[in-house]
């Protein structure tokens, strides 16, 4: 996966924190260029007791607009990821947020496992469609509300893969999870590889 991670705090009430966050994203863009990556993963906002949903939206959008010309000039996509940040809580909002920038250099970095706590991954994939730039795979058990190995949870991988194919996604699928515990770490990686083979064949 040709991506670099930049966790942002762009809706913070403190302008100094927002500036520092933007500087971090700018540095990640330069790192991506140096490493030959094409995407910087960005978590744009976190809703907190002191940051309302509206403030998170407005401040983060303003910050993304400020850094976007740098990303466009360098040919680096800003991949907005869905995480448990109480923000972009529906696929319609996520799609609207991405569309609001009117740039091919802003895309959705869709995380299948993160969505299961409050939605169905295949629904989100179909709504986001061509906005999806990259995909993270991780297992999640909705009953236990816990991340697990890829095939140990409640994700309907056949529906996920069907949705990805239907929207024409043919990019990276990156496993984002810890390897199984045990004396042989290579066996853990082997299991992840076998699980992904099974998912891709579905």
Secondary structure as GFF3:
##gff-version 3
##sequence-region A 1 202
A	DSSP	beta_strand	3	7	.	.	.	ID=ss1
A	DSSP	alpha_helix	15	35	.	.	.	ID=ss2
A	DSSP	beta_strand	39	43	.	.	.	ID=ss3
A	DSSP	alpha_helix	53	74	.	.	.	ID=ss4
A	DSSP	beta_strand	77	81	.	.	.	ID=ss5
A	DSSP	alpha_helix	91	99	.	.	.	ID=ss6
A	DSSP	beta_strand	106	111	.	.	.	ID=ss7
A	DSSP	alpha_helix	112	115	.	.	.	ID=ss8
A	DSSP	alpha_helix	121	128	.	.	.	ID=ss9
A	DSSP	three_ten_helix	129	131	.	.	.	ID=ss10
A	DSSP	beta_strand	132	137	.	.	.	ID=ss11
A	DSSP	beta_strand	139	141	.	.	.	ID=ss12
A	DSSP	beta_strand	146	148	.	.	.	ID=ss13
A	DSSP	alpha_helix	157	166	.	.	.	ID=ss14
A	DSSP	beta_strand	173	175	.	.	.	ID=ss15
A	DSSP	alpha_helix	185	201	.	.	.	ID=ss16
###
